[in-house]
Amino acid sequence: MMSETTKPGFLPGFGMGIRLLGRGFRLWVTSPRLMVIGAIPGLVTLVIIVAAAVVLALNLETISTFLTPFADGWDAVYRTGIRLLVMVALAGAGLLIFVYSYTAITLLIGQPFFEKISERVEQSLGGVPQEVEAPLLASIARGIGESLRVLLITLVIGLGLFVLGFIPLVGTVLAWILGAITGGWFLALELSTPAFERRGLSLKQRRAALGARRSTTLGFGVAVFLLFLVPFGALVTMPAAVAGATLLARRSLGETDRLPAQPVARGPQP
């Protein structure tokens, strides 16, 4: 049997990441009240993100026309074609940014709720060795700073995907695939923050830990990313993703992510 410290192959590791998210979903059965409370911050954020997405969708054609003034004198077929490509590229890049922004804002708003979910998972696995108690204000300030830093990186990547989307057919497909992979990585990084902070680890240390289990991290993150694309899927997935990310953090640090075996009941001894 594979040990906790042995690195699996890419596909087994990717599958393990998906299973960790699945185990996070089990909390909906074992702790439904806690999970419902954890979904409330996501509902608030969803209203904001949906409003922003609607504004972008309604103005895609206008933005596309603004970005392609050089095509005004082109034949109608070519002008429409290039502007359609711009619209698709904008939608792809915007999707990545919206999904990450949803996660970052929801984690910020719902920090106390998600901390509780993460702690519940940790306690069920025996707690945290050498837990670091960070002051609340300092933790919030650091969380905001790190979220802004990662958001900036996401914006840069989104711009790259926007440019990639200009390549007909292949570029659009590649942009969506790379968007899911990139978005998945950053989602895993952000969602695992409470567990890593509990151990006093910096952003650089968190990246290194998750990078050591890259396939598992991507399996978890991509699964979350895709579920976030399902209408209202983010509401149901967010609390479960926080629980799953706690398991991911423990696995990446070589800690157990399995519940301790229950002792087998024995009858009276002679």
SULNORFEN-V147031 format. One record per residue. N is the residue number from 1. RES is the residue in one small letter. PHI is phi in whole degrees, 0 to 359 (* if undefined). PSI is psi as a letter, one per 20 degrees, with the letter a starting at -180 (NA if undefined). Layout:
n->N res->RES phi->PHI psi->PSI
n->N res->RES phi->PHI psi->PSI
//
This chain:
n->1 res->m phi->* psi->q
n->2 res->m phi->291 psi->p
n->3 res->s phi->281 psi->r
n->4 res->e phi->295 psi->h
n->5 res->t phi->267 psi->i
n->6 res->t phi->280 psi->p
n->7 res->k phi->279 psi->p
n->8 res->p phi->280 psi->r
n->9 res->g phi->293 psi->r
n->10 res->f phi->298 psi->g
n->11 res->l phi->295 psi->g
n->12 res->p phi->300 psi->h
n->13 res->g phi->294 psi->g
n->14 res->f phi->298 psi->g
n->15 res->g phi->296 psi->h
n->16 res->m phi->298 psi->h
n->17 res->g phi->300 psi->g
n->18 res->i phi->296 psi->g
n->19 res->r phi->294 psi->h
n->20 res->l phi->297 psi->h
n->21 res->l phi->294 psi->g
n->22 res->g phi->300 psi->h
n->23 res->r phi->292 psi->h
n->24 res->g phi->296 psi->h
n->25 res->f phi->295 psi->h
n->26 res->r phi->296 psi->h
n->27 res->l phi->296 psi->h
n->28 res->w phi->297 psi->h
n->29 res->v phi->270 psi->g
n->30 res->t phi->276 psi->h
n->31 res->s phi->222 psi->m
n->32 res->p phi->299 psi->h
n->33 res->r phi->295 psi->g
n->34 res->l phi->298 psi->g
n->35 res->m phi->290 psi->h
n->36 res->v phi->296 psi->g
n->37 res->i phi->298 psi->h
n->38 res->g phi->293 psi->i
n->39 res->a phi->277 psi->i
n->40 res->i phi->299 psi->g
n->41 res->p phi->301 psi->h
n->42 res->g phi->295 psi->h
n->43 res->l phi->294 psi->g
n->44 res->v phi->298 psi->g
n->45 res->t phi->294 psi->h
n->46 res->l phi->301 psi->h
n->47 res->v phi->300 psi->g
n->48 res->i phi->293 psi->g
n->49 res->i phi->293 psi->g
n->50 res->v phi->297 psi->h
n->51 res->a phi->299 psi->g
n->52 res->a phi->295 psi->h
n->53 res->a phi->294 psi->h
n->54 res->v phi->295 psi->g
n->55 res->v phi->300 psi->g
n->56 res->l phi->297 psi->g
n->57 res->a phi->299 psi->g
n->58 res->l phi->290 psi->h
n->59 res->n phi->248 psi->j
n->60 res->l phi->303 psi->g
n->61 res->e phi->294 psi->g
n->62 res->t phi->296 psi->g
n->63 res->i phi->295 psi->g
n->64 res->s phi->300 psi->g
n->65 res->t phi->295 psi->h
n->66 res->f phi->296 psi->h
n->67 res->l phi->280 psi->i
n->68 res->t phi->233 psi->l
n->69 res->p phi->295 psi->h
n->70 res->f phi->294 psi->i
n->71 res->a phi->267 psi->j
n->72 res->d phi->303 psi->h
n->73 res->g phi->269 psi->j
n->74 res->w phi->284 psi->r
n->75 res->d phi->301 psi->q
n->76 res->a phi->304 psi->h
n->77 res->v phi->295 psi->g
n->78 res->y phi->289 psi->h
n->79 res->r phi->297 psi->g
n->80 res->t phi->295 psi->h
n->81 res->g phi->298 psi->g
n->82 res->i phi->293 psi->h
n->83 res->r phi->285 psi->h
n->84 res->l phi->292 psi->h
n->85 res->l phi->298 psi->g
n->86 res->v phi->298 psi->g
n->87 res->m phi->296 psi->g
n->88 res->v phi->295 psi->g
n->89 res->a phi->296 psi->g
n->90 res->l phi->297 psi->g
n->91 res->a phi->296 psi->g
n->92 res->g phi->295 psi->g
n->93 res->a phi->294 psi->g
n->94 res->g phi->296 psi->h
n->95 res->l phi->298 psi->g
n->96 res->l phi->301 psi->g
n->97 res->i phi->293 psi->g
n->98 res->f phi->295 psi->g
n->99 res->v phi->297 psi->g
n->100 res->y phi->293 psi->g
n->101 res->s phi->300 psi->h
n->102 res->y phi->302 psi->g
n->103 res->t phi->297 psi->g
n->104 res->a phi->297 psi->g
n->105 res->i phi->291 psi->g
n->106 res->t phi->296 psi->g
n->107 res->l phi->296 psi->h
n->108 res->l phi->291 psi->g
n->109 res->i phi->292 psi->g
n->110 res->g phi->259 psi->k
n->111 res->q phi->310 psi->g
n->112 res->p phi->299 psi->h
n->113 res->f phi->292 psi->g
n->114 res->f phi->288 psi->h
n->115 res->e phi->300 psi->g
n->116 res->k phi->295 psi->g
n->117 res->i phi->297 psi->g
n->118 res->s phi->297 psi->g
n->119 res->e phi->297 psi->h
n->120 res->r phi->300 psi->g
n->121 res->v phi->295 psi->g
n->122 res->e phi->300 psi->g
n->123 res->q phi->297 psi->h
n->124 res->s phi->292 psi->i
n->125 res->l phi->253 psi->j
n->126 res->g phi->102 psi->j
n->127 res->g phi->86 psi->a
n->128 res->v phi->246 psi->p
n->129 res->p phi->290 psi->p
n->130 res->q phi->55 psi->l
n->131 res->e phi->295 psi->p
n->132 res->v phi->257 psi->p
n->133 res->e phi->268 psi->o
n->134 res->a phi->268 psi->p
n->135 res->p phi->303 psi->q
n->136 res->l phi->302 psi->g
n->137 res->l phi->296 psi->g
n->138 res->a phi->295 psi->h
n->139 res->s phi->294 psi->g
n->140 res->i phi->295 psi->g
n->141 res->a phi->299 psi->g
n->142 res->r phi->293 psi->h
n->143 res->g phi->297 psi->g
n->144 res->i phi->296 psi->g
n->145 res->g phi->298 psi->g
n->146 res->e phi->290 psi->h
n->147 res->s phi->296 psi->g
n->148 res->l phi->295 psi->h
n->149 res->r phi->295 psi->g
n->150 res->v phi->292 psi->h
n->151 res->l phi->297 psi->h
n->152 res->l phi->298 psi->g
n->153 res->i phi->297 psi->g
n->154 res->t phi->297 psi->h
n->155 res->l phi->297 psi->g
n->156 res->v phi->296 psi->g
n->157 res->i phi->295 psi->h
n->158 res->g phi->299 psi->h
n->159 res->l phi->296 psi->g
n->160 res->g phi->298 psi->g
n->161 res->l phi->293 psi->h
n->162 res->f phi->299 psi->g
n->163 res->v phi->294 psi->g
n->164 res->l phi->298 psi->h
n->165 res->g phi->295 psi->i
n->166 res->f phi->287 psi->i
n->167 res->i phi->285 psi->o
n->168 res->p phi->304 psi->p
n->169 res->l phi->60 psi->f
n->170 res->v phi->299 psi->g
n->171 res->g phi->297 psi->g
n->172 res->t phi->296 psi->g
n->173 res->v phi->297 psi->g
n->174 res->l phi->298 psi->h
n->175 res->a phi->298 psi->g
n->176 res->w phi->291 psi->g
n->177 res->i phi->295 psi->g
n->178 res->l phi->295 psi->h
n->179 res->g phi->296 psi->g
n->180 res->a phi->294 psi->g
n->181 res->i phi->293 psi->g
n->182 res->t phi->295 psi->g
n->183 res->g phi->299 psi->h
n->184 res->g phi->298 psi->g
n->185 res->w phi->298 psi->g
n->186 res->f phi->290 psi->h
n->187 res->l phi->296 psi->g
n->188 res->a phi->299 psi->g
n->189 res->l phi->297 psi->g
n->190 res->e phi->285 psi->g
n->191 res->l phi->292 psi->h
n->192 res->s phi->275 psi->i
n->193 res->t phi->305 psi->g
n->194 res->p phi->304 psi->g
n->195 res->a phi->293 psi->g
n->196 res->f phi->290 psi->h
n->197 res->e phi->296 psi->h
n->198 res->r phi->298 psi->i
n->199 res->r phi->254 psi->j
n->200 res->g phi->72 psi->k
n->201 res->l phi->268 psi->p
n->202 res->s phi->280 psi->r
n->203 res->l phi->301 psi->g
n->204 res->k phi->298 psi->g
n->205 res->q phi->292 psi->h
n->206 res->r phi->293 psi->g
n->207 res->r phi->298 psi->g
n->208 res->a phi->294 psi->g
n->209 res->a phi->295 psi->g
n->210 res->l phi->290 psi->h
n->211 res->g phi->295 psi->h
n->212 res->a phi->292 psi->h
n->213 res->r phi->239 psi->l
n->214 res->r phi->301 psi->g
n->215 res->s phi->296 psi->g
n->216 res->t phi->293 psi->g
n->217 res->t phi->299 psi->g
n->218 res->l phi->291 psi->g
n->219 res->g phi->301 psi->g
n->220 res->f phi->294 psi->g
n->221 res->g phi->295 psi->g
n->222 res->v phi->295 psi->h
n->223 res->a phi->299 psi->g
n->224 res->v phi->297 psi->g
n->225 res->f phi->303 psi->g
n->226 res->l phi->293 psi->h
n->227 res->l phi->292 psi->h
n->228 res->f phi->294 psi->h
n->229 res->l phi->282 psi->h
n->230 res->v phi->288 psi->p
n->231 res->p phi->309 psi->p
n->232 res->f phi->63 psi->j
n->233 res->g phi->295 psi->h
n->234 res->a phi->296 psi->h
n->235 res->l phi->298 psi->g
n->236 res->v phi->282 psi->h
n->237 res->t phi->281 psi->h
n->238 res->m phi->305 psi->g
n->239 res->p phi->298 psi->g
n->240 res->a phi->295 psi->h
n->241 res->a phi->293 psi->h
n->242 res->v phi->297 psi->g
n->243 res->a phi->296 psi->g
n->244 res->g phi->295 psi->h
n->245 res->a phi->293 psi->h
n->246 res->t phi->295 psi->g
n->247 res->l phi->296 psi->h
n->248 res->l phi->297 psi->g
n->249 res->a phi->298 psi->g
n->250 res->r phi->297 psi->g
n->251 res->r phi->296 psi->g
n->252 res->s phi->293 psi->h
n->253 res->l phi->263 psi->j
n->254 res->g phi->79 psi->j
n->255 res->e phi->269 psi->q
n->256 res->t phi->291 psi->q
n->257 res->d phi->239 psi->j
n->258 res->r phi->247 psi->p
n->259 res->l phi->298 psi->p
n->260 res->p phi->299 psi->q
n->261 res->a phi->296 psi->p
n->262 res->q phi->282 psi->p
n->263 res->p phi->295 psi->q
n->264 res->v phi->282 psi->p
n->265 res->a phi->293 psi->p
n->266 res->r phi->243 psi->q
n->267 res->g phi->283 psi->r
n->268 res->p phi->300 psi->p
n->269 res->q phi->279 psi->q
n->270 res->p phi->291 psi->NA
//
